[in-house]
């Protein structure tokens, strides 16, 4: 096993059955680490169907395993192959395990799902138990409500994995803001190896063709539901506000690549009638669009929240509450300390309520009015800790 940072390897697993959050977080971590360690190679294993639409820095590469998708009833099915889910999962597990054996990483970083999708990384974790590879579980600042997370982890038998197969847990947030393990029956051995990194700050990618990014040539509000798969209600509500009020600051809507085609086309048709609204389906450089915006309206996923803080933008958050309460909890915590404002997607969603919210948004304080220097230190922590583990 290589032990020197000038010839080190990191393997990242991101199940990514749906959405953009896991993939974007893993990409941010990978880029920060290769910037810091010039001899590091990073390989990302993911089921994301759109990973190829993102740019990656030198020494960061990816393997896309066969995709699966979560249905509305909570069950999974194969995404691109006409084979049984069991066969797809067996393929995924085999690729992950054999890639791990050949790649021989110094660190194996698992994003969010302790056992992987349907336990597909447990065999890899068990294999690494008898090697020098360190296994790390990366967790968001908020996973879900303690009651729901406790039930989910009991069903998946997660606690033995945390106790026996992981060397450390990295929580991508500050301990004083949120502890995703609070309220769970966590043994001291797990608490002792849980490290809080702080939020992961975002920077503008360099060497980007700005002309190709569809940045409006007028002041605008960025409206984004992230991946868009669950953003139909949010986009409809904000769009109805613009349909009812022609005097609102112009908006750029980024619908997301996973929004259903019928709703996406309907929104595109409605927006064509509005001179103060621009709409695009997807941008792999959302950071630039947010940086140039006057304010942001979003659903409040982890990555979007970090970008709002990093680029210091007034934000109005419309958090989802299903199937997880993660976004709701994060938005409430942030709103209580004045970092952003929020509206309830489960309300009547009246157009006039949204118009009033947008007007107030443009009068809202920027997050920097609050001290953020101790919140946004996650990447510094991760790069330092990575170096300590590999150098041992």
N, C-alpha and C positions, 0 to 999 in steps of 0.2 A: 504494500500500500504506500502510495506517495504521501509524504508528510510535509513537503515544502510548499509554500504558497506560490512559488514560481512554476509549479507544475501540478496545480490542484484541480479538482473536478467537483462540480455541484450538479446533482440530479434533482429536478423539481417535478413533483407530480401534482397535476391539477385535473380533476375529473371532468369539469366543465361540460356537463350534459346540457346546459342551457344558460344563456346570458353571457355577459362579458366580464363580470366582476373578478372571478378567480384568475382568469387569464391575464387581465390587465395588472392585477396585483403582482403576480409572478413575474411578469415582464419588467415591472418597475424594480423589483428586488434584483433580478438578474442583471439589469443594466447598471445598477448602482455598484454591484460587486465586481463586474468586469472593468468598470472605470477605476476601481480602487486597486484591484489585483491583476496586473498585466499578464500573469501566467495562468489565470483561471479560465477554464472552459465550463460552460453551463449548458446542460441539455434539459429541455422541458418536455415532459410527456403529458399529453393532453388529449381529451376527446372533443375539443372545440372544433366545430366545422368551419370556422372562419379564421383560424390562427394564421393561415397563409396570407391574409389581408393586412397583417401588421408588419411593420419594419422591425428588424432586430439588429442590434449592434454586433460587431465582429466578436467571435468566440461565444456567441449565444445561438443555439440551434434548437430545433424541436422535432419530436416524433409525434405524429397524430395517430392515435389508436382508433379503432372503429367506433363510430359515434352511437350514443344512445340518447333518448329524449324522454323527459318525464311527462306523462299524460296528466290530464286534469284530475283523474281519480287517484293520482299519486303513484301509479305504477309506471314502470319503465318499458320501453320497447326499442328495438334496433332502429337506428336512424337511416342508414344508407344501404344496409344489406337485407336481403330477403331471407334471413335466417332467424332461428329462434334466439330469444334474448340470452338464454343459457349459453349458446354457442358464441354469441358476441362477447359475453362476459369472460368466457374461457379464453378467447383470443386476446382480449385486453390483458387479462392477468398474465398470460404467457409472455406477451410482448414486454410488459413491465418487468417481470422477473428476469427474463433473459437479457434485456437491455441492461438491467442493474448488474448482472453478473459480468457482462462484457465491459461496461463503462467503468466499473469499480470506482464509484464516487467517494470522495472524502466525507461528504455530507449528503444525506437524502432528506430533502425538505418536502413534506406533505402539506398541501394547502387545505385546511379547514376540515376535511372529512377523515377522522382518525383511521378508519379501516379502509378508506377508499370507497368508491361506488360499489355497493353490494359486496363489501369485504375484499375487493380485488387486490389491495396492496398488503394484506396481512401476510401472505406467503413471502413477499419481498422483505417486509419488516423482520420476519422470523429468520430469513436467510442472513440478513445483516447482523443479527444478534451475535453471531460467531465470527464477525469480522471487525476491522478497525473503523468501519463506516459509522458515523454518528447519525442517528435518526432524529429529526426535528419535526414537530407538528406546529404549523403556523395557524393561529386563530385570529379572527377579527376581534375588535374591541367589544362588539356585541354579537352574540350568536343567535339568541332567541330569548324569550322569557324563560326564567329558570324552570318554571313548571313544565313547559313544552320541551325544553332541551333535556331535562331530567328523564322524561318519558322516552324521548327519542334515543338517548344514549343507553338507557336500560334495555330497550328493545334490541339495540345493536351490540350490546355487551362491550361498551367502549372502555370502561374503567380498567379492566385488565391490560388493555393495549397501552393506556397511558402509564400504568404502573410498571409494566414489564418490557415493553418493546420500544418505547421512546426515551431518548437520553435527555431531551429538553422540550419544553413547550414555549413558543414565542407568541406573546399576545401583542398584536399590532395596534397598541394604544397605550395611554398612560394609566397607571394603576389608580391614580386619584380620580379619574373620570369614570372608568367602567371596568368591571372584572367579569368576564364571560363565564367563569366557573363559580361565581357567587351563587349560593343557594343549592349547590349540588353536593352530593356526599363524596367529597374528594379527600383521599387519604393524604397524610402529611408528606409522603414520598413524592406525590404529584405536585403539591404546593411548593415543595423545596426546589423542584426543577422547572418551575414556571417563571419566565422572565418577561417583564413588560418593556416593550421597545419604545413606546411613543408612536404617534401616527406617522405614516410613511409620506413624507413630503413629495411633491411633484415639481418637476422642472420642465421648461419648454424644450422639446427635442431640437437639436441643432441640425443644420444642413437640410432644412425643409424648404421646399418650393412654396413660398407663401401664396403665390399667385394661383396655385392649384387648390387652395383650401376653402374656396367659396366664402371668404370672409366678407360680410356686407360692408359697403363703403359709407355707412351711416351708423350712428350709435344704435345699439340693439341689446335686447335681453336674450340670453341663450336659454332655450327650453329643451330639456333632454330627459327622457325616461330611461337612460342607460341602454341596455340591449333592446328594450321596447316590447318584449314579449308580454309583459304585464302592464304596459303603459297606455293602453287605449283610453281608459277613463280619464287619466291625467291630461293627455293631449286634447281630448274632446272638451274638457272643462276650460282649459286655457284658450283653446281656439274659439270657443263660444264667447269668451270675454272679448277677444279681438273682433269677432263678428259684430258684437253689440256696441263696441266703442272704437271709432276710427281715430281717436286722439291719443290712444296709448302709444308709448314708445315702441318703435318697430321691434319685431321679434324674429329670431332665427330658430326654427324648430329642427332638431335632429331626431328623427323618429326611431332610429335603432334598427339593426339588421334582422331582429327576430320578431318585429311587429307583423301580425297576420296581414297577408296581401290585400284582402278586401278592405280592412280598416285603413291600411296605409294608402291605398288608392283613393279612398273617400277623403282622407285628410288632404292629400295632394290636390284634389279637385276643389275642395272648399278653400284652400289657401290661394289658389289662382285668382279668386275673386277679391282678395284682400291686398291692397297695395302696400300695407305696412307689415306684411308677413312674408318671410322666405322659408322654404322647407327643403331639407335634404334628407335622404334616407340614412346615410352612414358617413362617418368620418373617422379615419384611423389616427387623426391628430386633433382629437377633441380638446386637448390642452390649449392649443392655439386659439380655438374658437372661444373657449372660456376666458382666456387671458385678455382677449380683445373686447369681451362683452362688458356692458355696464353693470349687469346683475344676472342672476341665474335662477331659473325655476326648474326644480328637479325632484326626483323621487327619494333621494337620500340614501343610496347605497354607499358602501364604504369608500370606494374609489372617488365617487363624486364628492363626498364629504371632504376627503383629503385635498382634492383639487380646489374646492371652495376656500378652504383655509390657506392653502399654499399660494393661491393667486389673489387672496384677499377680496373676495367678491360678496356683496350683499346677496343673500339667498332666501328664497321662499321654497320650503320643502313640503311636498305632498307625499308622505310616506305610505307605502302599502302595509297592510296588516295581515295578509295571507300570502303564502302558507306559513310565513314566519312573522314575528313581531319585531324583528331586528331593526328595520328602518324606523318604525314608530318609536322604539325605545331610544335609539340614537338621536332622532330629531327632537324628542321631548327633552332629553338631557341637554342638548345644545341650545335649545330655545330657552330653557330655564336660566342659563347663564348669559343669554343675549347674543349668542354667536349667529343666530339665524331666526327666521320666523317660519311658521308652519300652518297649513290648513288641512282639514280632515277630508280624505277622499271618501270616507263613509258618510259624509253629510249629504245634504240635498244637492250640492254642487251647482248652486245658482250662479248665473253669469255675473250678476252684479256683485256677488261676494268675491269672485275672482278679480273683477275690475278693481274693486277697493283694495284687495291684497296686492295687486301689481303697483297701484299708485303708492301704497305705503312702502312697498319694497324699495322703490327708488328714493325714498327718504330715510331708509334704514342705515344704521351704522355699519361700517365694514367690520369684519371679524377682528382686524388688527387693533381695534379699540381695546380689546382684551389681550392680555399677554399670551402670545402663542409660542414663544421661543422654547418653552419646556414641553409643549405638546408635539411639535413637529420635528422630533429628533430620532425618528424610527430608523431611517436609513443609516445614520451615523452609528447607532447602536448595533444594527445588524452587521455592517461591514467590520466593525471592531470585534464583535463576538465570533463572526466567521473566522477571522484571522486567529483568534485565540484557540478555537477548537482545532483548526487544521494544523497549527504549529505545535500542538501538544505531542 
